[in-house]
Amino acid sequence: MALGYLVLFGLSSLALMAFLFWTTNGLIARQTDDTIRAEITGLAEQYRRSGTTGLRNIVAERSRNQRSSVYLLTTPTGRILAGNLDGWPPVPTQADGWMDFTFERPVGQSTETHQARARHFRLAGDFQLLVGRDVQERIDIGSRVRQSLIWALALTVVLGLIGGVVMSRNMLGRIDAINKTSQDIMAGDLSRRVPVTGSGDEMDRLASQLNDMLAQIERLMTAMRQVTDNVAHDLRGPLSRMRSRMEVALMKKPEAGGYRDILEASIEDSERLLNTFNELLKIARAESGSEASDMKDLDLGTVARGAAELYEPVAEDKGLTLHVDIEAGVAGRGIEPLLSQAVANLLDNAIKYTEPGGHVTVRLAQGETGPVFMVADSGPGIPADQRDRVLERFVRLDASRSKAGSGLGLSLVNAVAQLHGAQLVLEDNSPGLRVTIRFPST
């Protein structure tokens, strides 16, 4: 990664610096040519007014006062009439009249070889005129710019290499931390988490997502162990009773009536075991989201009203008052059998734990953010510090041990709410418990 970054960075810098050199050198060259053209325009005007004699005088005058310009005016035979060159340059003239050549310029007691660029003209009578500029300074500037860019490129490559190494070492260090955490987790330490630096960058966001995933896995593994323990505990009693009854029946003399009682008790225990397994399967399907594709538009009022009508006789038999307040036209999207089961579980719990003479309320209304379903009772309620715990499988509070049940009712309601993207809230009803399901808007 560091080498790839360095190559890309170096090529980009090289392209940028080459562009800077090309544009800078080209600008200076264009300025030189424009200056030569301007001088030619002035000399051409003088030639039209004064002829060859006037041109000779102006060239001689400018040759004495100019150090950057070069001039040469010769006769048809090649004799120099005026100018600051020792002779005609020994290079061919280009098709457009331009010439690039070297010449000797006196500097103090010595001479230096300079580069020049000039324009060649043939005048009337086969006189020849050369007008140009000493471009040695431009060449020196270009050379210095080129050397500066080379050093800048070298410095850029070095800095890029250092930056790439630092970045890669930092990245590899954080990846090594993730690998170390993964190895510890695979070794059995589910409490390990990926370090987060707090910088908020992509690696930190990845680490946070991984930590959330690991926390969820740990919760699921813990829940699985709890479920296994609870299932083993809850199944041991009914199975032990069934075996004991059968062993006692085998030791006694055959009696039709006795066998019938034993079979009826065994069937009752079997039914309780099957109900437990069915509830666990429903919770597992809801939590896995495998039935999400079965969602469709529903009239939630019909679901709530059907459950209320089903439990109304049960409430009356226990001496409870069932209040039903269902707003018409409340629609939502969901799976009708699961929603009906969740509402039935809430009503069953409310009726089961409310003493005779109490009341149970079922309400459905359209809230600001979506449908809101609520079941409230006047029973003993659930302590605030236990409301999250009762949503787990097989959890039953001490006050409910005397009531029939498996501790899966609210777990199923919670799983169904999560499947539908709804929020399940347990609150104090003063007295009693108020359970609210807030559905999202469709």
Secondary structure, DSSP 8 states (H G I E B T S, - for coil): -HHHHHHHHHHHHHHHHHHHHHHHHHHHHHHHHHHHHHHHHHHHHHHHHHHHHHHHHHHHHHHHH-SSEEEEEE-TT--EEEES-SS--SS---TTSEEEEEEEEEETTEEEEEEEEEEEEE-GGG-EEEEEEE-HHHHHHHHHHHHHHHHHHHHHHHHHHHHHHHHHHHHHHHHHHHHHHHHHHHTT-TT------SS-SHHHHHHHHHHHHHHHHHHHHHHHHHHHHHHHHHHHHHHHHHHHHHHHHHHS---HHHHHHHHHHHHHHHHHHHHHHHHHHHHHHHHHTTTGGG-EEEEHHHHHHHHHHHHHHHHHHHT-EEEEEE-TT-EEEE-HHHHHHHHHHHHHHHHHHS-TT-EEEEEEEE-SSSEEEEEEE-S----GGGTTGGGSTT---GGGTTS---S-HHHHHHHHHHHTT-EEEEEE-SSSEEEEEE----
